[in-house]
Amino acid sequence: QIDKYLYAMRLSDETLIDIMARFRREMKNGLSRDFNPTAAVKMLPTFVRSIPDGSEKGDFIALDLGGSYFRILRVKVSHEKKQTVQMESEIYNTPEDIMHGSGTRLFDHVAECLGDFMEKQQIKDKKLPVGFTFSFPCRQSKLDEGILITWTKRFKASGVEGADVVRLLNRAIKKRGDYDADIMAVVNDTVGTMMTCGFDDQRCEVGLIIGTGTNACYMEEMRHIDLVEGDEGRMCINTEWGAFGDDGSLEDIRTEFDREIDRGSLNPGKQLFEKMVSGLYMGELVRLILVKMAKEGLLFEGRITPELLTKGKFETKHVSAIEKSKEGLNKAKEILTRLGVEPSHEDCIAVQHVCTIVSFRSANLVASTLGAILNQLRDNKGVGRLRTTVGVDGSLYKMHPQYARRLHKTTRRLVPDSEVRFLLSESGSGKGAAMVTAVAYRLSEQHRLIDETLAEFKLTHEQLLQVKKRMRAEMEAGLKKKTHETAKVKMLPTFVRSTPDGSENGDFLALDLGGTNFRVLLVKIRSGKRRTVEMHNKIYAIPIEVMQGTGEELFDHIVTCISDFLDYMGIKGARLPLGFTFSFPCKQTSLDAGILLNWTKGFKATDCEGEDVVYLLREGIKRREEFDLDVVAVVNDTVGTMMTCAYEDPNCEIGLIVGTGSNACYMEEMRNIEMVDGEQGRMCVNTEWGAFGDNGCLDDIRTIYDKAVDDYSLNAGKQRYEKMISGMYLGEIVRNILIDFTKRGFLFRGQISETLKTRHIFETKFLSQIERDSWRALLGSPEIILVSVRACAFFKSTLVSSILVLSPVKRGALQRPVAVLHSADAVGPPSPTAIVSFRSFSRIMHQTVKDLAPNCDVTFLLSEDGSGKGAALITAVGCRLRDAEQ
């Protein structure tokens, strides 16, 4: 008869699965920037990004305000043989008149209780870090701020909704003036529960409260949280699921009793899900059912007493007592007798059954919303079967004799592909607030030390002006005959005296050697009204053993690649003019002769340094005896880049490479180039600025990490500037920083993996994948630290690059297009990774150029076709000038 009477409260698995799907949709809406303002389930970001990692230590205070009792704890986390937690706590009443009075009175009461606790602990003279568990819906933009959205659980203090509770508490503490406190974190009780359990089980990623109220939190992927910037890592989301159904989505399962409870509550129309499941309302739900059944003669022979009609007389603790398996019926008789209804044995059985239906519905509804969270976690991880831990707290879950078992059973039935461990939070959410504070304290202390360490990477305006001045002096030393030999920045004449004038015409071969890949191109240049450049190319790998073998092996490999390309294009019989982009420091005596000064970028082929690379190439072609080529020009990749862009914009007179290596060239007045005879016109000078600082002039801005990278490189003491900024070394600088930070306990729990010890394992392309605009957060993770490391390393490199680009530019209101090859390697088109990587790099560099040279109007042109096309254009210009001479 009762089953029939309360059929609407008995929910089938089909209905529960449907509710699970509805809640999943509500979660999605709450996480979305577009739908969050109207979403019932607010999915509030908590700015808690990490559970404890076991390295926390210190002395902390935790405040726990969320019901009629207010708890204060002192939590000492120490490290002797293992991490231990000592707790001392005191419970204070929160009287009804304070809960319903003014916000000022409420926080004065909290501050008074905290003062009393500190007096008893004899710590009033200390300023300890405080974590504040505030178990009401709050909107956060940082860890130590909580804007109360709405009161729940009978609280109605005025002037608090819409205000920052941390500020209100700080004001109350300051007003007292007898102690000080550093409130570092405000957390919800669910987050506190998750953190408490996370201390014992690092698989814990869900916090669940089923007590006076109900709520849940879980670790969500940042990429799904539209309300917070950044996509990397995870953040704890406070679902505030008590408001599920406030938009009408649960109307089909709400009963007349649920509606009556809502009408008589302090907040009608709000927290509808909470009113169906939580301990604050469960006893009252049962009372309303008993009154109606009695009125209809189904219970107590129709007797209705004033006690039974009194709101709040039948409490949730009575439901728990009545449902005990052995003494439940006796407890029912005792409780009902106190209500004056003189129950029969049958009445006691019936009331026990009503209690079971109401509490069972609560467990089923919580299981369905929890199931939605578990499915979200499983999908986020992309696994077939989820293994996770749910930290649970709350009086209903702990005190009701059947509740936990029913919840576990239904959850496992609804999500059979999840292996869930339920871990009871023995210490409540207060310890969790202390743990959040401990993590925040650890991380803020780490960030301070990290900031100190990385400060060397942030160069000031004055430092940059100094670098610019030094570079100018180095350039002048390289251009002068007297000092050229000892100069580190070699300022090599390239014998390229002109940029394209538009009359170039013909078919040209180009070789492009400057990194681990080698490119051969056929470039068809057509002049006339419609100038066109048609390119065909093929990329070949250069194995490491060839890069570091003999010179003969290297050039034989290059000639083999050329032979393959000529076959591929069907042009082996033609003796085409060839331009050779050779991206290493060369001293040129003419356009087609270049003496290799020294290898860079990981090349170490023997018997090449001090030799003419054009001669070595011609010898390789002779050994092959298959084809002949007319080698017209040997050029640096920076010169090739400048020529490529100058073909599009005749004003282009600077070339810049920022890739595997880094270098720049520019058009210098002949009168300033003492190494070449003649004073008329201009010639392109290859700065070879990678060696800037090899004489020690940059030692004041080189960090210990730069020195470590240099010491273990193939050419220690050389190309020092290049090692500070180029793609070949940035990843290695970051790896050295990570090792140092790990040794200091900032990362990876102080454990340096064997992989991280491997040189060059941390590639520069990883930096672009890690990079995000926002690289600071109070509660962070190793990812956040990686981003800060990366930002500083890149920031330093872009600033210094900017200075060196400016050095050739004379004062005055000048327009200077700069051709820039932004590529992870100096050959081939920029890879997608390179483009992503250098978006922020280029933005910072352009801005710094603007700041440091306000009188120069510089346009940056991206060389889309690389330096190979430039080599062909130099060859075309060389052929044109050669023909003119003849």
RAPE-V794880 format. One line per field, one symbol per residue. ss: DSSP state (H for helix, E for strand, L for the rest). phi: phi as a letter, one per 20 degrees, with the letter a starting at -180 (. if undefined). psi: psi as a letter, one per 20 degrees, with the letter a starting at -180 (. if undefined). Layout:
ss->???
phi->???
psi->???
This chain:
ss->LHHHHLHHHLLLHHHHHHHHHHHHHHHHHHHLHHHHLLLLLLLEELLLLLLLLLLLLEEEEEEEELLLEEEEEEEEEEELLLEEEEEEEEEEELLHHHHLLEHHHHHHHHHHHHHHHHHHHLLLLLLLEEEEEELLEEELLLLLLLEEEELLLLLLLELLLLLEHHHHHHHHHHHHLLLLLEEEEEELHHHHHHHHHHHHLLLEEEEEEELLLEEEEEEEEHHHLLLLLLLLLEEEEELLHHHLLLLLLLLLLLLHHHHHHHHLLLLLLLLHHHHHHLHHHHHHHHHHHHHHHHHLLLLHHHLLLLLLLLLLLLLHHHHHHHLLLLLHHHHHHHHHHHLLLLLLHHHHHHHHHHHHHHHHHHHHHHHHHHHHHHHHHHHHHLLLLEEEEEEEELHHHHHLLLHHHHHHHHHHHHLLLEEEEEEELLLHHHHHHHHHHHHHHHHHHHHHHHHHHHHHHLLLHHHHHHHHHHHHHHHHHHHLHHHHLLLLLLLEELLLLLLLLLLLLEEEEEEEELLLEEEEEEEEEELLLLLEEEEEEEEEELLHHHHLLEHHHHHHHHHHHHHHHHHHHLLLLLLLEEEEEELLEEEEEELLEEEEEELLLLLLLELLLLLEHHHHHHHHHHHHLLLLLEEEEEELHHHHHHHHHHHHLLLLLEEEEELLLEEEEEEEEHHHLLLLLLLLLEEEEELLHHHLLLLLLLLLLLLHHHHHHHHLLLLLLLLHHHHHHLHHHHHHHHHHHHHHHHHLLLLHHHLLLLLLLLLLLLLHHHHHHHLLLLLLLLLLLHHHHHHHHHHHHHHHHHHHHHHHHHHLLLLLLEEEEEEEEELLLLLLLLLHHHHHHHHHHHHHHHHHHHHHLLLEEEEEEELLLHHHHHHHHHHHHHHHHHHHHL
phi->.fgffdgfeeefgffffffgfffffffffffeffeggdffeflefdmedbegdndfbpdcdcdcdabfdcdccddddccdfbfccdccccdcfdfgfffdeefgffffffffffffffffelcfeedefdddececfceddbfdbbefebfclmfbgfmdgndefffffgffffffmebcbdfebdcffffgfffffffecfefccdcdcbgdbabcaedfgfeeffcfodemcbfdeflfgegnfenfdgfdfdfffffgffeefcgnclffgfeceffdfffgfgffffffffemebllnfcdgffeefnfdefffffffeffeegffffffffffemelfefffffffgffgffffffgffffffffgffffffffgemdfcedbcdecbpfffeeffdfgffffffgfffcfecdddedfefemefgffffffffffgfffffffffffegfeeefgffffffgffffffffffeeffdgfefeeflffdmedbegdnefbpdcecdccabfdcddcddddceofdfccdccbbdcedfgffgdeeffffffffffffgffffgemcffeeefcddfcecfceedafdbcefeafclnebgfldfndfffffffffffffldbccdfebdcefffgfffgfffecgffccdcdcbgdbabcaedfgfeeffcfocemcbfdeflfgegnfenfdgfdeefffffffgeefcgndlffgfecegfdgffffgfffffffgenfcllmeefffffffmfefffffffegbfedcbfdcbggffgffffffffgfffffggffffgfeffoeddcfdeceebfcecmfgfgffffgegfgffffgffgffecfededdddeefemeffffffffffgffffffff
psi->gggghkhiioprhgghhghghghgghggghiphgighiqgohmppijoiqrqjijqqapqppqnoibiqpppqpooorodhrpqpppprppqqnqghhhjbqhggghhgghgggggghghilkhiqnqpppooolqoqpqirhkpoopgqqalipkpqjhpiqohgggggghghhgjirqqnohppqqhhgggghghhhhoiipjppppncgaqrqrroqphiinhipqqiqarqppohlihjpiijjijhiiqrhhghggghjrhmpiqlhghihhrhhigghggghghgghghjjiqkkjpprhghippihorhhhggghjphgjghghgggghghijimqrghgggghhhggggghgggggghhghghggghggghhikqhpporpopqrqhghhhphiggggggggghhhmikpopppopohjaighgghhggggggghhgghghggggihhinprggghhgggggggghghhhhphhighiqhohlppijoiqrqjiiqqapqqpqopjbiqpppqpooppaagnpqoppprppqqoqhhghjcqhggghhgghgggggghghikkhhpnqqppooolqoqopirhkpoopgqqakiqkprkgpiqohgghghgggghhkhrqqnohqpqqhhgggghghhhhoiipjppppncgaqrqrroqphiiniipqqiqarqppohlihipiijjijhijprhhghggghjrhmpiqlgghihirhhighhggghgggghghjjhqkkjooqhghipqjhnqhhhghhhpqgojpqgoarhgghgghggggghgghgghggghhhgiprrrnqpnppppooqhqjqrqpqhgggggjghghgggghhgghimijpnpppppnhjaighgghhggggggghghgg.
